[in-house]
Amino acid sequence: MILRAEDRVAVWGITGRQASFWTERMIAYGTCVVGGINPARPGTSHLGLPVWGRAAEAERFDVALLFVPPAAVREATLDALSARPRTVIILAEHVPLHDMMIVHVAARRAGVRIIGANTAGLVTPGAAFAGIMPAFNDRIFRPGRVGVVSRSGSLGALVCLNLVRAGYGQSAFIGVGGDTLPGTTSRDALEALEADPRTAAAVLLGEIGGGMEQEAAAFVRGMSKPVVAFIAGAAAPPGKRMGHAGAIIGAAGEGYAAKRQALEAAGAIVVATPGELPAALHDKGI
């Protein structure tokens, strides 16, 4: 789940405007982008890289990065899975639920990790990034020992900025995504950080809605590394959608108080504002 410098990345939709912008920056950063997929332009090149019509024609790759619209996610993911990569990153938000159900079943059968949908991607500062996070901005990302897990890309960028300002760096950023049926949960990401020898502590960024933070809390209880957390949506009224990710309190236990209580009971420090996270890390001895 943590991106490494040697990971080979293939970009679906590479010829599009946004994919071109971010692929250029991934290459400049050092990410090993081997080429892209566009069924309408097989056999051509783009950004100095080969373009294939489908995964079966491509060079070996470890990570499939999907710059495709929501309605195209199912077809693109199933194509990527046919090549058995380690990870598929789905950037699009509001992917149809039925399509994501099909994707999850196919991914489990193939033994492939899905990141997203509605994720900002993965960053390993100083090594590689795949997605739409500004890894190249050293005011936001800098190599260090703190792993960051976030459902939100914008909140993740803000917190990484605050960490760097306070003198910390990141071992990894894992954007788990904000769609309704994520392929990777916050707990999954914490498990990866717990096993990562370069990570000394974890920052968990959650939101109201769903039970992902409570699931993460069950794992936090047994972690050997300290966890500090921020939960967005403390002032959100029940039943009202908040933000682009559509966070909503829909049932008992999905609100701010329940999530904070679960994490604190598991031993995490939960702060009231993102700006307090660096101090909480210091209090944990990091």
N, C-alpha and C positions, 0 to 999 in steps of 0.2 A: 504493500500500500504506500509506503514511503518511496518517493521517486529518487532514483540514483542517477549519477552522471552517465553511467554506461547503458541505461535503459534506452531502447530504440523506439522512437515515437512515430506513428503514422497518423496523418491528419485528414479526417473526412471533411470534404467541402473546402479543401485547401485553396481553391481558386477564388473563393468569395472574398468580399472586402474585409470583413472582420478577421476571417481566418488568415488572410494574407498579412494583415497588420500584426497579429499576435505570433504567427509563425516566424516572421522576420525577426521579431524580438526574442523568441525562444532560441533561434539559431545563434543570434548574436550573443546570447547569454551562455551558450555552451550546450544547450539541450541537443541530444543526438536525434534530430529529425531526419528520417530516412526517405520521406516522400509523402505523397498524398493520394487520396481516392476521390475521383469524380467520374461517375459512369458516363457522363457526356463528353469527357475529354481524355480518354485513355490513350496512352502512347505519346502524350505531350509532356512538356516540362513547365514548371512554375517555380519562381524564386530559386532557380538553379537545381531543382529537385525533380525527380520523375513523378509523373501522375499516372496512376493505374485506374482501371475501370472498376475493379473489385478486389477484395482482400486476397483472393486466390492467386492474383497476378503479382502481388506486392512482394518486396523483399521481406525477410523476417523482421517482425517488430514485437516489442514487449507491451507497448501501451497504444491503444487506439483512442485518439482525441477527436470527439465529434462536434464539429461546427455545422450542425444541420438543424433545420426548424423542427418543432415538436412533432409534426405529422410524419416526418421522415426518420425519426429516431428508431422506431422498431426495425425498419428495413436495414438501416445503416448498422445497428447493433448486431443484428443476426448475421449480417455479412462479416463484420469484424470478428464475431465469435467463431466463425468457420475457420479462422486462422489460429485459434487457440492462443491469443495473447494472454499476458498475466492480468491486465487491467483494461477496462473500457471506461473512459471519462465522458459523461453526458452533460454538456453545458446547458442545453435548452431547458427552459422552465415550462410548466404546464403541459407536460407530456401526457397524452391520454392514459387514464388509469389502466384500461384494458391492454394497451400496448406495453405498459411497464410490467404488467403481470406476465405477459408472454416473454418479455426480456428477462425477467428474474428466473423463470423456469429454465429457459435456454442457458442462461449463465451458470446456474447451479449444475446443470448437466455437463457443461463444458469445463467446469472448475475454474471459472473466470470471475474476478472481482469487478463489480460495477461501482463506480463512483458517480453519484448524482442520482437522478437528474437535478437540474437547477443548482449545479455546483460551480464555483469559481476555479476549481482545479487543485493541483498539487504544486507545492514549492519546496525545494530543498536549497536554502540560500547558499550561494557560492558554488553550486553544482548544476542544477537544472530546474526548470519549471515547465508545466504543461497546463495551459488554461489561460485565464484572463486576469491573473493577479500580477501586479507590477513588481516582479522579483528584481528587476533591473534598477529599481530606485533604492539606493542604499540608505535613504532616510526611513524606509519602511521595512526592508528586509536586509538582515545582516547575519552571517553565520554565528551560531551560538548554541546554547544548551536547553532552550525552552521550546517544547513542542506546542503548537497551537491547533486546536480543533474548533471548527466553526461551521454552523449551518448557513451563515451569511457571509458573502464575499466582502461587502462594504464594511461590516462590523469587524471582520477579520483584518482588513487593511488598517482600520483605525487602531485596533489593539496592537498590531505589529508595529505601527508607528510609535505608539506610546511606549512599547517595550524598548525599541531602539533609542528613543529619547532618554530613557532611564538607564541606558548602558547595557541592556540585554540584547541578545541575538536569538535567532530561532534555529533549532535543529531541523524542524520540518513544519510546514503548514499543510493541514489536511482539511479541504473543504468538503464536508459530507453532503452538502446540498440541502435545499429547502422544499423540494416537491413532496407530495403526499406519500409516495412509496419509494423511499431512498434505497439504493443498493448497498450502501454502507452507513452504519449508524455511528453515533458518537462513541458508544461503547467499543465498537470495532476499532475505531481510530485510537482510543486510549490503550487498547490491547497492543496495537502496533508500537505506540510510543513507550509503553512499559517494556517491550522487548528490545527497543532500540538503544544500543550502548551509548550513543551520542546525546541522548536526551536525559536531562537531570530532573526536569519538572514539566508539568503539563498545564496549559491554560485551556479551559473548556468554555466555549461561548455558546450558550443555548438561547432558546426562545420559548415563549408560551405556545401551547398547543402540543398535542401528542404526548407520548410517554418516553421519548428518547432520553431525556435527562435522568429520569428515574432508573432506566435500564443502565445508564452509565454509572449512576451512583452505586448500583449493586457491585460493579467491578471496582470502583474507586476504593471501596472498603478494604480490599485486599491488595491494593497497589503498594509497591515499595517506594514509589516516587511521589512527591507532593503534588497536589492538584489545587489550583485556584480557579474560580469560575465567575462568570457574569451571565445573568439571565435577562434578556431583553423582554420588555413588556410588563413591567411592574405596575404601570398605571392603566393597562388595557382593560376596557370593560368587557364582561362576558358576552360572547356572541358576535363581536365586531371584528372583522378582518383588519389586520394591521400590516402595512408594508407590502413590498412586491412579492414576498414569499407567501403571503396570505395566512400568516400566523393567526390563529384564532383559538380562544378558549371554548371548547365544545363539550366538555364533560368534567365531572369532578376529578381533581388530580392533575388537570392539564394547565392549571394556572401557575402564576409566579410563586406563590407561597408554598405550594406543594413541592414544586421542583427545588426551591431553595432549601426547604426542610430536609428533603431526601439527600441532597448533596452534603449539607452540613452534618447530618447524622452519620454520613459515611466518612467524614473526616476532611472534606474539602473546605477551603475558605471561600465563601461567596461574598462578593463585593457589590456595593450599590451602584457604582458607576464604572465604566471601562478604565477611567483614569486611575483608579485605585489598584489595579491589578499589579503593577510593578512593586508597590509597597507590600502587597500581600505575598508576592514571591520572596521579597526580602525577609518578611516575617517567618517564612518557611525555611529560611537559611540558604536561599539561592542567591 
